[in-house]
Amino acid sequence: MENPVVWFEILGKDGEALKKFYGDVFDWKIKSDNPMNYGMVNAEGKDNIGGGIGTSDDHKPMATFYIAVKDIKEHLKIVTANGGKVIVPFTEIPDMVKFAIFADPEGNKIGLVE
């Protein structure tokens, strides 16, 4: 598959409680030793993907998966041409990630990463 799912994210009003829940339920190893206190879930094993757990900006629940693409800005053009809507435009967190989030025609929020 040329554009695989490479990351997941689970956010809500209480990121610490979510990290504890998913860590306890699935025995996930979650590290939050970063300035954003963002819980990084380790991708142990060859068929697993990593993910993140934390507090959402608006304190509302959100679960998203991220698809790897070569050019986020070009893919957002394709998304909008096909009836999708850009929710978070191309964003770069230096030394960490380049991403965007769009809504499909049904309103599902999907992430893109380069």
Secondary structure, 3 states (H helix, E strand, C coil): CCCCEEEEEEEECCHHHHHHHHHHHHCCCEECCCCCCCEEECCCCCCCCEEEEEECCCCCCEEEEEEECCCHHHHHHHHHHCCCEEEEEEEEECCCEEEEEEECCCCCEEEEEC
